[in-house]
Amino acid sequence: MKKDKLTQKVISTRKRISAKKEKELKEKLKEAIRILTQEFKPKRIFLIGSLAKDKVHYSSDIDLYKTG
């Protein structure tokens, strides 16, 4: 019983952390795109990695690829 409650608590905590991290990354993503667009005027900017795949975790970051 105790192990099940602990497991559920760990899962719940990880979900909260992931949701908070995802929100934070999306805010930073907007700013990064704005800066890249102003400074480098790329033809395209691609989002890759865990944020693009909707698999954000506590150590996720923003992975961008630009062309042009």
PDB file of N, CA, C and O in Angstrom, chain B, residues numbered from 101:
ATOM      1  N   MET B 101       0.812  -1.200   0.000  1.00  0.00           N
ATOM      2  CA  MET B 101       0.000   0.000   0.000  1.00  0.00           C
ATOM      3  C   MET B 101       0.861   1.274   0.000  1.00  0.00           C
ATOM      4  O   MET B 101       0.644   2.167  -0.819  1.00  0.00           O
ATOM      5  N   LYS B 102       1.818   1.355   0.900  1.00  0.00           N
ATOM      6  CA  LYS B 102       2.643   2.550   1.006  1.00  0.00           C
ATOM      7  C   LYS B 102       3.410   2.800  -0.280  1.00  0.00           C
ATOM      8  O   LYS B 102       3.584   3.946  -0.695  1.00  0.00           O
ATOM      9  N   LYS B 103       3.870   1.724  -0.911  1.00  0.00           N
ATOM     10  CA  LYS B 103       4.625   1.864  -2.154  1.00  0.00           C
ATOM     11  C   LYS B 103       3.734   2.448  -3.252  1.00  0.00           C
ATOM     12  O   LYS B 103       4.184   3.293  -4.025  1.00  0.00           O
ATOM     13  N   ASP B 104       2.492   2.012  -3.327  1.00  0.00           N
ATOM     14  CA  ASP B 104       1.569   2.545  -4.328  1.00  0.00           C
ATOM     15  C   ASP B 104       1.321   4.039  -4.121  1.00  0.00           C
ATOM     16  O   ASP B 104       1.285   4.794  -5.093  1.00  0.00           O
ATOM     17  N   LYS B 105       1.154   4.470  -2.894  1.00  0.00           N
ATOM     18  CA  LYS B 105       0.938   5.893  -2.604  1.00  0.00           C
ATOM     19  C   LYS B 105       2.182   6.708  -2.954  1.00  0.00           C
ATOM     20  O   LYS B 105       2.083   7.807  -3.499  1.00  0.00           O
ATOM     21  N   LEU B 106       3.342   6.161  -2.638  1.00  0.00           N
ATOM     22  CA  LEU B 106       4.588   6.849  -2.952  1.00  0.00           C
ATOM     23  C   LEU B 106       4.764   6.965  -4.464  1.00  0.00           C
ATOM     24  O   LEU B 106       5.152   8.015  -4.975  1.00  0.00           O
ATOM     25  N   THR B 107       4.478   5.883  -5.166  1.00  0.00           N
ATOM     26  CA  THR B 107       4.581   5.899  -6.630  1.00  0.00           C
ATOM     27  C   THR B 107       3.646   6.938  -7.223  1.00  0.00           C
ATOM     28  O   THR B 107       4.043   7.686  -8.116  1.00  0.00           O
ATOM     29  N   GLN B 108       2.429   6.997  -6.748  1.00  0.00           N
ATOM     30  CA  GLN B 108       1.459   7.971  -7.242  1.00  0.00           C
ATOM     31  C   GLN B 108       1.913   9.400  -6.935  1.00  0.00           C
ATOM     32  O   GLN B 108       1.727  10.302  -7.751  1.00  0.00           O
ATOM     33  N   LYS B 109       2.503   9.599  -5.769  1.00  0.00           N
ATOM     34  CA  LYS B 109       2.988  10.926  -5.403  1.00  0.00           C
ATOM     35  C   LYS B 109       4.142  11.340  -6.311  1.00  0.00           C
ATOM     36  O   LYS B 109       4.211  12.491  -6.743  1.00  0.00           O
ATOM     37  N   VAL B 110       5.039  10.416  -6.600  1.00  0.00           N
ATOM     38  CA  VAL B 110       6.168  10.704  -7.489  1.00  0.00           C
ATOM     39  C   VAL B 110       5.655  11.042  -8.885  1.00  0.00           C
ATOM     40  O   VAL B 110       6.112  12.011  -9.492  1.00  0.00           O
ATOM     41  N   ILE B 111       4.726  10.267  -9.394  1.00  0.00           N
ATOM     42  CA  ILE B 111       4.155  10.510 -10.728  1.00  0.00           C
ATOM     43  C   ILE B 111       3.471  11.864 -10.768  1.00  0.00           C
ATOM     44  O   ILE B 111       3.652  12.623 -11.720  1.00  0.00           O
ATOM     45  N   SER B 112       2.695  12.171  -9.753  1.00  0.00           N
ATOM     46  CA  SER B 112       1.990  13.452  -9.677  1.00  0.00           C
ATOM     47  C   SER B 112       2.973  14.618  -9.643  1.00  0.00           C
ATOM     48  O   SER B 112       2.769  15.626 -10.320  1.00  0.00           O
ATOM     49  N   THR B 113       4.021  14.483  -8.866  1.00  0.00           N
ATOM     50  CA  THR B 113       5.037  15.534  -8.766  1.00  0.00           C
ATOM     51  C   THR B 113       5.734  15.738 -10.100  1.00  0.00           C
ATOM     52  O   THR B 113       5.946  16.875 -10.519  1.00  0.00           O
ATOM     53  N   ARG B 114       6.090  14.660 -10.766  1.00  0.00           N
ATOM     54  CA  ARG B 114       6.746  14.764 -12.072  1.00  0.00           C
ATOM     55  C   ARG B 114       5.845  15.445 -13.098  1.00  0.00           C
ATOM     56  O   ARG B 114       6.319  16.242 -13.908  1.00  0.00           O
ATOM     57  N   LYS B 115       4.563  15.138 -13.069  1.00  0.00           N
ATOM     58  CA  LYS B 115       3.626  15.776 -13.998  1.00  0.00           C
ATOM     59  C   LYS B 115       3.546  17.274 -13.750  1.00  0.00           C
ATOM     60  O   LYS B 115       3.524  18.062 -14.696  1.00  0.00           O
ATOM     61  N   ARG B 116       3.502  17.671 -12.484  1.00  0.00           N
ATOM     62  CA  ARG B 116       3.462  19.102 -12.148  1.00  0.00           C
ATOM     63  C   ARG B 116       4.736  19.810 -12.599  1.00  0.00           C
ATOM     64  O   ARG B 116       4.688  20.909 -13.151  1.00  0.00           O
ATOM     65  N   ILE B 117       5.867  19.169 -12.358  1.00  0.00           N
ATOM     66  CA  ILE B 117       7.145  19.756 -12.771  1.00  0.00           C
ATOM     67  C   ILE B 117       7.191  19.883 -14.289  1.00  0.00           C
ATOM     68  O   ILE B 117       7.613  20.912 -14.818  1.00  0.00           O
ATOM     69  N   SER B 118       6.760  18.845 -14.984  1.00  0.00           N
ATOM     70  CA  SER B 118       6.766  18.877 -16.450  1.00  0.00           C
ATOM     71  C   SER B 118       5.852  19.970 -16.987  1.00  0.00           C
ATOM     72  O   SER B 118       6.216  20.667 -17.934  1.00  0.00           O
ATOM     73  N   ALA B 119       4.687  20.128 -16.404  1.00  0.00           N
ATOM     74  CA  ALA B 119       3.751  21.159 -16.849  1.00  0.00           C
ATOM     75  C   ALA B 119       4.331  22.549 -16.627  1.00  0.00           C
ATOM     76  O   ALA B 119       4.223  23.418 -17.492  1.00  0.00           O
ATOM     77  N   LYS B 120       4.943  22.755 -15.476  1.00  0.00           N
ATOM     78  CA  LYS B 120       5.563  24.049 -15.170  1.00  0.00           C
ATOM     79  C   LYS B 120       6.730  24.310 -16.118  1.00  0.00           C
ATOM     80  O   LYS B 120       6.892  25.421 -16.623  1.00  0.00           O
ATOM     81  N   LYS B 121       7.535  23.287 -16.354  1.00  0.00           N
ATOM     82  CA  LYS B 121       8.690  23.418 -17.245  1.00  0.00           C
ATOM     83  C   LYS B 121       8.226  23.709 -18.668  1.00  0.00           C
ATOM     84  O   LYS B 121       8.823  24.538 -19.355  1.00  0.00           O
ATOM     85  N   GLU B 122       7.172  23.040 -19.116  1.00  0.00           N
ATOM     86  CA  GLU B 122       6.658  23.258 -20.469  1.00  0.00           C
ATOM     87  C   GLU B 122       6.170  24.694 -20.643  1.00  0.00           C
ATOM     88  O   GLU B 122       6.447  25.324 -21.664  1.00  0.00           O
ATOM     89  N   LYS B 123       5.463  25.201 -19.674  1.00  0.00           N
ATOM     90  CA  LYS B 123       4.977  26.584 -19.737  1.00  0.00           C
ATOM     91  C   LYS B 123       6.155  27.557 -19.816  1.00  0.00           C
ATOM     92  O   LYS B 123       6.155  28.488 -20.622  1.00  0.00           O
ATOM     93  N   GLU B 124       7.152  27.327 -18.972  1.00  0.00           N
ATOM     94  CA  GLU B 124       8.351  28.176 -18.950  1.00  0.00           C
ATOM     95  C   GLU B 124       9.074  28.129 -20.300  1.00  0.00           C
ATOM     96  O   GLU B 124       9.484  29.165 -20.824  1.00  0.00           O
ATOM     97  N   LEU B 125       9.227  26.935 -20.853  1.00  0.00           N
ATOM     98  CA  LEU B 125       9.925  26.787 -22.135  1.00  0.00           C
ATOM     99  C   LEU B 125       9.159  27.462 -23.269  1.00  0.00           C
ATOM    100  O   LEU B 125       9.768  28.074 -24.146  1.00  0.00           O
ATOM    101  N   LYS B 126       7.853  27.358 -23.263  1.00  0.00           N
ATOM    102  CA  LYS B 126       7.058  27.973 -24.327  1.00  0.00           C
ATOM    103  C   LYS B 126       7.168  29.499 -24.285  1.00  0.00           C
ATOM    104  O   LYS B 126       7.183  30.150 -25.330  1.00  0.00           O
ATOM    105  N   GLU B 127       7.242  30.061 -23.093  1.00  0.00           N
ATOM    106  CA  GLU B 127       7.433  31.511 -22.969  1.00  0.00           C
ATOM    107  C   GLU B 127       8.805  31.911 -23.509  1.00  0.00           C
ATOM    108  O   GLU B 127       8.929  32.899 -24.233  1.00  0.00           O
ATOM    109  N   LYS B 128       9.820  31.150 -23.158  1.00  0.00           N
ATOM    110  CA  LYS B 128      11.177  31.426 -23.637  1.00  0.00           C
ATOM    111  C   LYS B 128      11.290  31.188 -25.142  1.00  0.00           C
ATOM    112  O   LYS B 128      12.047  31.874 -25.829  1.00  0.00           O
ATOM    113  N   LEU B 129      10.545  30.225 -25.644  1.00  0.00           N
ATOM    114  CA  LEU B 129      10.547  29.925 -27.080  1.00  0.00           C
ATOM    115  C   LEU B 129      10.066  31.133 -27.880  1.00  0.00           C
ATOM    116  O   LEU B 129      10.670  31.492 -28.891  1.00  0.00           O
ATOM    117  N   LYS B 130       8.996  31.748 -27.435  1.00  0.00           N
ATOM    118  CA  LYS B 130       8.483  32.936 -28.123  1.00  0.00           C
ATOM    119  C   LYS B 130       9.538  34.027 -28.200  1.00  0.00           C
ATOM    120  O   LYS B 130       9.717  34.664 -29.238  1.00  0.00           O
ATOM    121  N   GLU B 131      10.230  34.234 -27.090  1.00  0.00           N
ATOM    122  CA  GLU B 131      11.272  35.258 -27.052  1.00  0.00           C
ATOM    123  C   GLU B 131      12.446  34.879 -27.961  1.00  0.00           C
ATOM    124  O   GLU B 131      12.989  35.735 -28.660  1.00  0.00           O
ATOM    125  N   ALA B 132      12.830  33.629 -27.952  1.00  0.00           N
ATOM    126  CA  ALA B 132      13.935  33.175 -28.804  1.00  0.00           C
ATOM    127  C   ALA B 132      13.603  33.355 -30.279  1.00  0.00           C
ATOM    128  O   ALA B 132      14.454  33.785 -31.058  1.00  0.00           O
ATOM    129  N   ILE B 133      12.392  33.033 -30.663  1.00  0.00           N
ATOM    130  CA  ILE B 133      11.970  33.196 -32.057  1.00  0.00           C
ATOM    131  C   ILE B 133      11.958  34.674 -32.435  1.00  0.00           C
ATOM    132  O   ILE B 133      12.372  35.041 -33.535  1.00  0.00           O
ATOM    133  N   ARG B 134      11.492  35.507 -31.539  1.00  0.00           N
ATOM    134  CA  ARG B 134      11.479  36.951 -31.802  1.00  0.00           C
ATOM    135  C   ARG B 134      12.899  37.472 -32.039  1.00  0.00           C
ATOM    136  O   ARG B 134      13.147  38.220 -32.985  1.00  0.00           O
ATOM    137  N   ILE B 135      13.806  37.074 -31.184  1.00  0.00           N
ATOM    138  CA  ILE B 135      15.196  37.524 -31.313  1.00  0.00           C
ATOM    139  C   ILE B 135      15.835  36.986 -32.591  1.00  0.00           C
ATOM    140  O   ILE B 135      16.474  37.738 -33.327  1.00  0.00           O
ATOM    141  N   LEU B 136      15.670  35.708 -32.855  1.00  0.00           N
ATOM    142  CA  LEU B 136      16.236  35.117 -34.079  1.00  0.00           C
ATOM    143  C   LEU B 136      15.699  35.808 -35.325  1.00  0.00           C
ATOM    144  O   LEU B 136      16.446  36.094 -36.261  1.00  0.00           O
ATOM    145  N   THR B 137      14.407  36.069 -35.327  1.00  0.00           N
ATOM    146  CA  THR B 137      13.776  36.701 -36.484  1.00  0.00           C
ATOM    147  C   THR B 137      14.319  38.116 -36.699  1.00  0.00           C
ATOM    148  O   THR B 137      14.608  38.506 -37.830  1.00  0.00           O
ATOM    149  N   GLN B 138      14.455  38.872 -35.627  1.00  0.00           N
ATOM    150  CA  GLN B 138      14.958  40.249 -35.745  1.00  0.00           C
ATOM    151  C   GLN B 138      16.438  40.292 -36.123  1.00  0.00           C
ATOM    152  O   GLN B 138      16.843  41.083 -36.975  1.00  0.00           O
ATOM    153  N   GLU B 139      17.231  39.449 -35.496  1.00  0.00           N
ATOM    154  CA  GLU B 139      18.679  39.521 -35.686  1.00  0.00           C
ATOM    155  C   GLU B 139      19.181  38.835 -36.956  1.00  0.00           C
ATOM    156  O   GLU B 139      20.106  39.328 -37.602  1.00  0.00           O
ATOM    157  N   PHE B 140      18.580  37.704 -37.317  1.00  0.00           N
ATOM    158  CA  PHE B 140      19.122  36.894 -38.405  1.00  0.00           C
ATOM    159  C   PHE B 140      18.204  36.769 -39.618  1.00  0.00           C
ATOM    160  O   PHE B 140      18.645  36.342 -40.685  1.00  0.00           O
ATOM    161  N   LYS B 141      16.942  37.136 -39.466  1.00  0.00           N
ATOM    162  CA  LYS B 141      15.957  37.071 -40.542  1.00  0.00           C
ATOM    163  C   LYS B 141      16.010  35.726 -41.292  1.00  0.00           C
ATOM    164  O   LYS B 141      16.208  35.700 -42.507  1.00  0.00           O
ATOM    165  N   PRO B 142      15.834  34.627 -40.571  1.00  0.00           N
ATOM    166  CA  PRO B 142      15.888  33.314 -41.207  1.00  0.00           C
ATOM    167  C   PRO B 142      14.681  33.065 -42.106  1.00  0.00           C
ATOM    168  O   PRO B 142      13.622  33.668 -41.925  1.00  0.00           O
ATOM    169  N   LYS B 143      14.853  32.176 -43.071  1.00  0.00           N
ATOM    170  CA  LYS B 143      13.719  31.787 -43.915  1.00  0.00           C
ATOM    171  C   LYS B 143      12.749  30.937 -43.105  1.00  0.00           C
ATOM    172  O   LYS B 143      11.532  31.094 -43.203  1.00  0.00           O
ATOM    173  N   ARG B 144      13.304  30.040 -42.310  1.00  0.00           N
ATOM    174  CA  ARG B 144      12.477  29.161 -41.483  1.00  0.00           C
ATOM    175  C   ARG B 144      13.169  28.888 -40.151  1.00  0.00           C
ATOM    176  O   ARG B 144      14.395  28.901 -40.051  1.00  0.00           O
ATOM    177  N   ILE B 145      12.355  28.644 -39.143  1.00  0.00           N
ATOM    178  CA  ILE B 145      12.851  28.212 -37.834  1.00  0.00           C
ATOM    179  C   ILE B 145      12.065  26.950 -37.468  1.00  0.00           C
ATOM    180  O   ILE B 145      10.834  26.944 -37.471  1.00  0.00           O
ATOM    181  N   PHE B 146      12.795  25.897 -37.158  1.00  0.00           N
ATOM    182  CA  PHE B 146      12.172  24.631 -36.794  1.00  0.00           C
ATOM    183  C   PHE B 146      12.397  24.351 -35.314  1.00  0.00           C
ATOM    184  O   PHE B 146      13.501  24.531 -34.800  1.00  0.00           O
ATOM    185  N   LEU B 147      11.357  23.914 -34.643  1.00  0.00           N
ATOM    186  CA  LEU B 147      11.455  23.462 -33.264  1.00  0.00           C
ATOM    187  C   LEU B 147      11.670  21.957 -33.303  1.00  0.00           C
ATOM    188  O   LEU B 147      10.889  21.231 -33.918  1.00  0.00           O
ATOM    189  N   ILE B 148      12.727  21.486 -32.647  1.00  0.00           N
ATOM    190  CA  ILE B 148      13.011  20.054 -32.607  1.00  0.00           C
ATOM    191  C   ILE B 148      13.198  19.643 -31.147  1.00  0.00           C
ATOM    192  O   ILE B 148      13.226  20.501 -30.265  1.00  0.00           O
ATOM    193  N   GLY B 149      13.322  18.388 -30.892  1.00  0.00           N
ATOM    194  CA  GLY B 149      13.568  17.900 -29.537  1.00  0.00           C
ATOM    195  C   GLY B 149      12.305  17.634 -28.742  1.00  0.00           C
ATOM    196  O   GLY B 149      11.211  17.528 -29.296  1.00  0.00           O
ATOM    197  N   SER B 150      12.476  17.528 -27.433  1.00  0.00           N
ATOM    198  CA  SER B 150      11.375  17.104 -26.561  1.00  0.00           C
ATOM    199  C   SER B 150      10.205  18.074 -26.558  1.00  0.00           C
ATOM    200  O   SER B 150       9.058  17.640 -26.444  1.00  0.00           O
ATOM    201  N   LEU B 151      10.453  19.357 -26.678  1.00  0.00           N
ATOM    202  CA  LEU B 151       9.358  20.337 -26.701  1.00  0.00           C
ATOM    203  C   LEU B 151       8.522  20.168 -27.963  1.00  0.00           C
ATOM    204  O   LEU B 151       7.297  20.286 -27.917  1.00  0.00           O
ATOM    205  N   ALA B 152       9.169  19.894 -29.078  1.00  0.00           N
ATOM    206  CA  ALA B 152       8.450  19.687 -30.339  1.00  0.00           C
ATOM    207  C   ALA B 152       7.623  18.405 -30.303  1.00  0.00           C
ATOM    208  O   ALA B 152       6.554  18.323 -30.907  1.00  0.00           O
ATOM    209  N   LYS B 153       8.131  17.418 -29.591  1.00  0.00           N
ATOM    210  CA  LYS B 153       7.456  16.116 -29.523  1.00  0.00           C
ATOM    211  C   LYS B 153       6.454  16.038 -28.373  1.00  0.00           C
ATOM    212  O   LYS B 153       5.845  14.995 -28.135  1.00  0.00           O
ATOM    213  N   ASP B 154       6.293  17.150 -27.665  1.00  0.00           N
ATOM    214  CA  ASP B 154       5.385  17.214 -26.511  1.00  0.00           C
ATOM    215  C   ASP B 154       5.768  16.182 -25.447  1.00  0.00           C
ATOM    216  O   ASP B 154       4.910  15.541 -24.839  1.00  0.00           O
ATOM    217  N   LYS B 155       7.090  16.041 -25.238  1.00  0.00           N
ATOM    218  CA  LYS B 155       7.609  15.111 -24.233  1.00  0.00           C
ATOM    219  C   LYS B 155       8.571  15.846 -23.296  1.00  0.00           C
ATOM    220  O   LYS B 155       9.699  15.410 -23.067  1.00  0.00           O
ATOM    221  N   VAL B 156       8.098  16.957 -22.769  1.00  0.00           N
ATOM    222  CA  VAL B 156       8.917  17.801 -21.903  1.00  0.00           C
ATOM    223  C   VAL B 156       9.164  17.092 -20.573  1.00  0.00           C
ATOM    224  O   VAL B 156       8.267  16.466 -20.009  1.00  0.00           O
ATOM    225  N   HIS B 157      10.402  17.203 -20.086  1.00  0.00           N
ATOM    226  CA  HIS B 157      10.769  16.664 -18.783  1.00  0.00           C
ATOM    227  C   HIS B 157      11.629  17.699 -18.061  1.00  0.00           C
ATOM    228  O   HIS B 157      11.939  18.750 -18.622  1.00  0.00           O
ATOM    229  N   TYR B 158      12.006  17.412 -16.844  1.00  0.00           N
ATOM    230  CA  TYR B 158      12.669  18.427 -16.017  1.00  0.00           C
ATOM    231  C   TYR B 158      13.964  18.965 -16.609  1.00  0.00           C
ATOM    232  O   TYR B 158      14.344  20.095 -16.302  1.00  0.00           O
ATOM    233  N   SER B 159      14.653  18.198 -17.444  1.00  0.00           N
ATOM    234  CA  SER B 159      15.908  18.699 -18.012  1.00  0.00           C
ATOM    235  C   SER B 159      15.766  19.129 -19.479  1.00  0.00           C
ATOM    236  O   SER B 159      16.766  19.302 -20.176  1.00  0.00           O
ATOM    237  N   SER B 160      14.537  19.298 -19.937  1.00  0.00           N
ATOM    238  CA  SER B 160      14.304  19.733 -21.314  1.00  0.00           C
ATOM    239  C   SER B 160      14.817  21.146 -21.534  1.00  0.00           C
ATOM    240  O   SER B 160      14.859  21.966 -20.616  1.00  0.00           O
ATOM    241  N   ASP B 161      15.205  21.405 -22.768  1.00  0.00           N
ATOM    242  CA  ASP B 161      15.600  22.748 -23.166  1.00  0.00           C
ATOM    243  C   ASP B 161      14.939  23.064 -24.503  1.00  0.00           C
ATOM    244  O   ASP B 161      14.097  22.301 -24.976  1.00  0.00           O
ATOM    245  N   ILE B 162      15.314  24.173 -25.106  1.00  0.00           N
ATOM    246  CA  ILE B 162      14.735  24.573 -26.387  1.00  0.00           C
ATOM    247  C   ILE B 162      15.737  24.256 -27.487  1.00  0.00           C
ATOM    248  O   ILE B 162      16.872  24.732 -27.464  1.00  0.00           O
ATOM    249  N   ASP B 163      15.313  23.459 -28.435  1.00  0.00           N
ATOM    250  CA  ASP B 163      16.157  23.088 -29.566  1.00  0.00           C
ATOM    251  C   ASP B 163      15.557  23.667 -30.838  1.00  0.00           C
ATOM    252  O   ASP B 163      14.462  23.288 -31.253  1.00  0.00           O
ATOM    253  N   LEU B 164      16.287  24.586 -31.446  1.00  0.00           N
ATOM    254  CA  LEU B 164      15.826  25.236 -32.670  1.00  0.00           C
ATOM    255  C   LEU B 164      16.826  25.009 -33.799  1.00  0.00           C
ATOM    256  O   LEU B 164      18.030  24.886 -33.571  1.00  0.00           O
ATOM    257  N   TYR B 165      16.303  24.957 -35.011  1.00  0.00           N
ATOM    258  CA  TYR B 165      17.122  24.845 -36.215  1.00  0.00           C
ATOM    259  C   TYR B 165      16.613  25.908 -37.178  1.00  0.00           C
ATOM    260  O   TYR B 165      15.410  26.000 -37.424  1.00  0.00           O
ATOM    261  N   LYS B 166      17.522  26.711 -37.726  1.00  0.00           N
ATOM    262  CA  LYS B 166      17.083  27.756 -38.650  1.00  0.00           C
ATOM    263  C   LYS B 166      17.725  27.535 -40.011  1.00  0.00           C
ATOM    264  O   LYS B 166      18.809  26.963 -40.130  1.00  0.00           O
ATOM    265  N   THR B 167      17.019  28.008 -41.035  1.00  0.00           N
ATOM    266  CA  THR B 167      17.564  27.984 -42.386  1.00  0.00           C
ATOM    267  C   THR B 167      17.560  29.401 -42.929  1.00  0.00           C
ATOM    268  O   THR B 167      16.719  30.225 -42.572  1.00  0.00           O
ATOM    269  N   GLY B 168      18.512  29.657 -43.792  1.00  0.00           N
ATOM    270  CA  GLY B 168      18.566  30.945 -44.462  1.00  0.00           C
ATOM    271  C   GLY B 168      19.123  32.071 -43.687  1.00  0.00           C
ATOM    272  O   GLY B 168      19.199  33.191 -44.192  1.00  0.00           O
TER     273      GLY B 168
END
